[in-house]
């Protein structure tokens, strides 16, 4: 990424990579079957993670001609109505993904769970 890219996840599962310096879209592809709720860079900026409304969490590696899907976490977050009493209706799937300085992926979901995964073994 080298600090010049911005990643964006769309409502239809699309992932867009923008070149900030040139102010243009580098590439776009479908990464999930439903809305992407969260996206974050790894500390080394060589990869990033996406979390979706269907509950999946995926790891992506930056590539020259397009990003490569490198890993899926089989136990993401279930699509439940845990927070259904909030204004605006129910929330589903992954709400937030973040990688900390100890190389752990932390995710929270609409299922009310927070999960921590060690990334050094992946």
N, C-alpha and C positions, 0 to 999 in steps of 0.2 A: 504494500500500500504506500509506503514511503511518505505518509502524511499528506498526500495530494488528492486522495480519493475520499469520497463521501459515499456511504452505503445507505440505501433506502429500501424499506420493505413495504409493499403495497397491499391493498385490501383484497386483491385477487391472488395473492401468493407470489407476486412478481418481486424480484430483487433487481434493483437498479444501482449501477456503479457509476458515479459521476467523477470526472476529473475537475477538481475545484479550480485549479489554475487556468485551465482552458475554458472553463464554464460550459462543459458539454458532457453529454451522456456517453460513457465508454461502451457499456453493453447492458443489456437487460435480459433476464431469463426467468422462467417460472421455477421457483424453489419449493413451494408448498402448494397444497390443494386448497388452502383457505388463507384468510388474512394473516399477514405477518404482524405479530404484536410487539416483538422486540428484536433488536439486532445489536450486537456489540463486537468490538475488535478484541483479538487476543493481545496480551501485553507486548508481544514481539511484532505485532501488526502484519504478520504473515498469513493470518487466517481470521475468520470471523464466525459468529454463531447466530443462528436465527431461531426464534420460537414462534409458533403459530397458534391460531385459534383452534385447530384440531388437536393440539396438545403435543405435537412433534417438536423436537429440538434437533437441529442439524448443524454440522460443522462444515465450513467451506474454506478452500485454499485459493488464494489469489492466483490467477493464471494469465498468461499473455493474451490468449484468444478467447478467454472466458473463464469463469471461476469453476473450480472442480469440487463437487460434493465429495467429502472425504469420510464422513462418519455420521450416523444417526443414533441418537440415544433412544433405545427401545422403550424405556420407561420415562416418558416425558411427563406431561400432566393431563389428566383426564378432562374431557369436556363435560363439566357438571354445572349445576346452577347454584353453587355454594354461595355466591354473592348476589343471588337473584333479587334480594330486597333493596338493592342499590338503585338510585335514580337512573333511568335509562335502560332498565331491563337487566337481563342476565349477561354475565361475562363468561367466556369459555376459554379453555386451553391455557397456554403459557402466557403469563402477563409480563414477565421480565426475565432476561438473561444477562448475566454479568460475569466477567472473569476477573478474579482478584490477583494480587501480586504473588500469591503462593501457587498460582496456576491451577486454581479450582474454579469450575463452572458452577455458579450459583443461579438457581432458577426458582421462581415462585409462580404458582398457577392459580387459576380460578377454583381449583379443587381444594384450596386452603393449605396446600403443602409448600414447604421450602425444601429444595433438594440441593445437595452439595456433591459434586463429582470431581474426583482428582483427575486432572488432564495429563499428568506425567506418564500414565500408563497407556495412553491412546496413541 
